[in-house]
Amino acid sequence: MNQPYFRHMEQAAAGISNAAIRSALTSTIELHRTLDDVTRSSVANIRDDKDFTQAGKTKKARDVIGSRAWEVIKAKMLARRLAEHVEEKRAALKLPEIDKTDAAGAILRNRVRDQLAGKSNQELRGLIPTMSSLYLQTILEAPELIGADAQTAEVARSAAIELSHPGMTATLQAERDAANLLANATAAMANTFGELGKLPNKTALEGFLNERVVDQRHIAADVERQITEA
């Protein structure tokens, strides 16, 4: 990686409003920069050492990067849990509940289903931004009755969230985007780590990390603490 990449990522991190994601991205960038600079230099010296065989060089290089295995594990775990946390926040948002004892409401929803029946999912998604709470509730109550697929139901839920919690969809989307940026930065960092250890693929990388840090419970606990305290 070159310095412009790190500067670009640092600028992107500064613009993230979610404190936990911003902190995780900043830490990941710092770890990646260290791997790309200090650790890469150490590994290069090992590979230039004529006293080692090729197998010996690989073993020595893996010993060097192994000291940072816990940091890579934590970064990967944190990126995954922060992405999950954003979705957990979205799923926890309360929407107006349907009164199952309201006969008049049930009749209205049946009429809505009749109006929407036969429309393609593309047509439904085009109409959703203009729909009232009644129409959105009807879709979400039983998507299968009007032929709405999972994507259409997701769009309807986003619209319903916006009606009930104005501005929240934009906030959650910004957090999703930030979590995706963190995931990409973490993957780039992990790739550099794997390259330095001549670990040819993700399976080899995961195996190496799990071998170096067998008990990861303390890392998982620290990750949850960071998310809770942010």
C-alpha positions as CSV (number, residue, x, y, z in Angstrom):
1,M,0.0,0.0,0.0
2,N,1.2,3.5,-0.6
3,Q,0.9,6.6,1.6
4,P,-1.9,8.2,-0.5
5,Y,-4.1,5.2,0.3
6,F,-3.5,5.7,4.1
7,R,-4.1,9.4,3.9
8,H,-7.4,8.8,2.0
9,M,-8.6,6.3,4.5
10,E,-7.7,8.6,7.4
11,Q,-9.7,11.4,5.8
12,A,-12.6,9.0,5.4
13,A,-12.4,7.9,9.0
14,A,-12.5,11.5,10.2
15,G,-15.9,12.0,8.5
16,I,-17.5,9.0,10.2
17,S,-20.0,10.0,12.9
18,N,-20.3,6.6,14.6
19,A,-17.6,6.7,17.3
20,A,-17.1,2.9,17.5
21,I,-16.6,2.5,13.7
22,R,-14.4,5.6,13.4
23,S,-12.2,4.3,16.2
24,A,-12.0,0.8,14.7
25,L,-11.1,2.2,11.3
26,T,-8.4,4.5,12.7
27,S,-6.9,1.5,14.5
28,T,-7.0,-0.7,11.5
29,I,-5.3,1.9,9.3
30,E,-2.6,2.3,11.9
31,L,-2.1,-1.5,12.1
32,H,-2.0,-1.7,8.3
33,R,0.5,1.1,8.1
34,T,2.8,-0.6,10.6
35,L,2.5,-3.9,8.8
36,D,3.3,-2.2,5.5
37,D,6.3,-0.3,6.8
38,V,8.0,-1.8,9.9
39,T,6.9,-5.4,9.6
40,R,7.5,-5.5,5.9
41,S,11.0,-4.2,6.4
42,S,11.8,-6.9,9.0
43,V,10.4,-9.6,6.8
44,A,12.5,-8.3,3.8
45,N,15.7,-8.5,5.9
46,I,14.8,-12.1,6.8
47,R,14.3,-13.0,3.1
48,D,17.6,-11.4,2.2
49,D,19.4,-13.4,4.9
50,K,21.5,-16.0,3.1
51,D,21.9,-18.0,6.3
52,F,18.3,-19.3,6.1
53,T,16.8,-21.8,3.7
54,Q,13.6,-20.9,2.0
55,A,11.6,-22.9,4.6
56,G,13.6,-21.2,7.4
57,K,12.9,-17.8,6.0
58,T,9.2,-18.5,5.8
59,K,9.2,-19.8,9.4
60,K,11.1,-16.8,10.7
61,A,8.9,-14.4,8.8
62,R,5.8,-16.0,10.3
63,D,7.3,-15.8,13.7
64,V,7.7,-12.0,13.2
65,I,4.1,-11.5,12.0
66,G,2.8,-13.9,14.6
67,S,3.4,-11.4,17.3
68,R,0.7,-9.2,15.7
69,A,-1.8,-12.0,15.1
70,W,-4.0,-11.0,18.0
71,E,-4.3,-7.5,16.6
72,V,-5.4,-8.8,13.2
73,I,-7.9,-11.1,14.9
74,K,-9.3,-8.3,16.9
75,A,-9.6,-6.0,13.9
76,K,-11.5,-8.7,11.9
77,M,-13.7,-9.5,14.8
78,L,-14.5,-5.8,15.5
79,A,-15.3,-5.1,11.8
80,R,-17.7,-8.1,11.7
81,R,-19.4,-7.2,15.0
82,L,-19.8,-3.5,14.2
83,A,-21.5,-4.4,10.9
84,E,-23.8,-6.8,12.8
85,H,-24.5,-4.1,15.4
86,V,-25.7,-1.7,12.8
87,E,-28.2,-4.3,11.6
88,E,-29.2,-5.1,15.2
89,K,-30.0,-1.5,15.8
90,R,-32.1,-1.4,12.7
91,A,-34.0,-4.6,13.6
92,A,-34.7,-3.2,17.1
93,L,-36.5,-0.1,15.8
94,K,-40.2,-0.3,16.7
95,L,-42.8,0.2,14.1
96,P,-46.5,0.8,14.8
97,E,-48.2,-2.5,15.6
98,I,-51.2,-3.8,13.8
99,D,-54.3,-4.2,16.0
100,K,-55.4,-7.7,15.2
101,T,-58.8,-7.0,16.8
102,D,-59.6,-4.1,14.5
103,A,-62.0,-5.5,12.0
104,A,-62.2,-2.3,10.0
105,G,-58.4,-2.1,9.8
106,A,-58.3,-5.7,8.5
107,I,-60.8,-4.8,5.8
108,L,-58.7,-1.8,4.7
109,R,-55.6,-3.9,4.5
110,N,-57.4,-6.5,2.4
111,R,-58.4,-3.8,0.0
112,V,-54.8,-2.6,-0.2
113,R,-53.7,-6.2,-1.0
114,D,-56.3,-6.3,-3.8
115,Q,-54.9,-3.0,-5.2
116,L,-51.3,-4.2,-5.0
117,A,-51.8,-7.8,-6.2
118,G,-50.4,-8.5,-9.6
119,K,-47.8,-5.7,-9.5
120,S,-44.2,-6.7,-10.1
121,N,-41.7,-6.3,-7.4
122,Q,-40.1,-3.5,-9.5
123,E,-43.4,-1.7,-9.6
124,L,-43.9,-2.1,-5.9
125,R,-40.5,-0.7,-5.1
126,G,-41.2,2.3,-7.3
127,L,-44.5,3.0,-5.4
128,I,-43.2,2.4,-1.9
129,P,-41.7,5.9,-1.4
130,T,-45.2,7.4,-1.9
131,M,-47.1,4.9,0.2
132,S,-48.8,5.7,3.5
133,S,-48.3,3.8,6.7
134,L,-51.3,1.7,6.0
135,Y,-49.9,0.4,2.7
136,L,-46.5,-0.2,4.2
137,Q,-48.0,-2.1,7.1
138,T,-50.0,-4.2,4.7
139,I,-46.9,-5.2,2.8
140,L,-44.9,-6.0,5.9
141,E,-47.7,-7.9,7.6
142,A,-47.7,-10.6,4.9
143,P,-45.4,-9.9,1.9
144,E,-46.2,-13.2,0.4
145,L,-49.9,-12.4,0.0
146,I,-49.0,-9.7,-2.6
147,G,-45.9,-11.5,-4.0
148,A,-43.4,-9.1,-2.5
149,D,-39.9,-10.6,-2.3
150,A,-37.3,-10.1,0.4
151,Q,-35.8,-7.0,-1.3
152,T,-39.2,-5.3,-1.7
153,A,-40.1,-6.1,2.0
154,E,-36.7,-4.5,3.0
155,V,-37.5,-1.4,1.0
156,A,-40.9,-1.2,2.6
157,R,-39.4,-1.6,6.1
158,S,-37.0,1.2,5.4
159,A,-39.9,3.5,4.3
160,A,-41.8,2.5,7.4
161,I,-38.9,3.3,9.6
162,E,-38.5,6.7,8.0
163,L,-42.2,7.5,8.7
164,S,-41.9,6.4,12.3
165,H,-38.4,7.7,13.0
166,P,-37.7,10.6,10.6
167,G,-34.0,10.8,9.6
168,M,-33.2,7.4,11.0
169,T,-32.8,5.7,7.6
170,A,-30.2,8.2,6.5
171,T,-28.3,7.7,9.8
172,L,-28.4,3.9,9.5
173,Q,-27.4,4.0,5.9
174,A,-24.4,6.2,6.8
175,E,-23.5,3.6,9.5
176,R,-23.9,0.8,7.0
177,D,-21.6,2.6,4.6
178,A,-19.0,3.2,7.3
179,A,-19.2,-0.5,8.4
180,N,-18.6,-1.5,4.8
181,L,-15.6,0.8,4.5
182,L,-14.2,-0.7,7.7
183,A,-14.7,-4.2,6.3
184,N,-12.9,-3.3,3.2
185,A,-10.0,-1.7,5.1
186,T,-9.8,-4.7,7.4
187,A,-9.7,-7.1,4.4
188,A,-6.8,-5.0,2.8
189,M,-4.9,-5.1,6.1
190,A,-5.4,-8.8,6.5
191,N,-4.2,-9.4,2.9
192,T,-1.0,-7.5,3.7
193,F,-0.5,-9.7,6.8
194,G,-1.1,-12.8,4.8
195,E,1.3,-11.7,2.0
196,L,4.1,-11.1,4.5
197,G,3.6,-14.6,5.9
198,K,3.3,-16.2,2.5
199,L,-0.2,-17.4,3.5
200,P,-1.7,-18.1,0.0
201,N,-5.5,-17.7,0.8
202,K,-8.1,-16.8,3.4
203,T,-8.2,-20.4,4.7
204,A,-4.5,-20.4,5.3
205,L,-4.7,-17.0,7.0
206,E,-7.5,-18.0,9.3
207,G,-5.7,-21.2,10.2
208,F,-2.5,-19.3,11.0
209,L,-4.3,-16.8,13.2
210,N,-6.2,-19.5,15.1
211,E,-3.0,-21.4,15.6
212,R,-1.2,-18.3,17.0
213,V,-4.1,-17.3,19.3
214,V,-6.0,-20.4,20.3
215,D,-8.2,-18.9,23.0
216,Q,-9.8,-15.7,21.6
217,R,-12.4,-15.2,24.3
218,H,-10.6,-12.3,25.9
219,I,-10.5,-10.6,22.5
220,A,-14.2,-11.2,21.9
221,A,-15.0,-9.7,25.3
222,D,-12.8,-6.7,24.6
223,V,-14.6,-6.2,21.3
224,E,-18.0,-6.3,23.0
225,R,-16.8,-3.8,25.6
226,Q,-15.7,-1.4,23.0
227,I,-19.0,-1.5,21.2
228,T,-21.0,-1.1,24.4
229,E,-18.9,1.8,25.7
230,A,-18.8,3.7,22.4
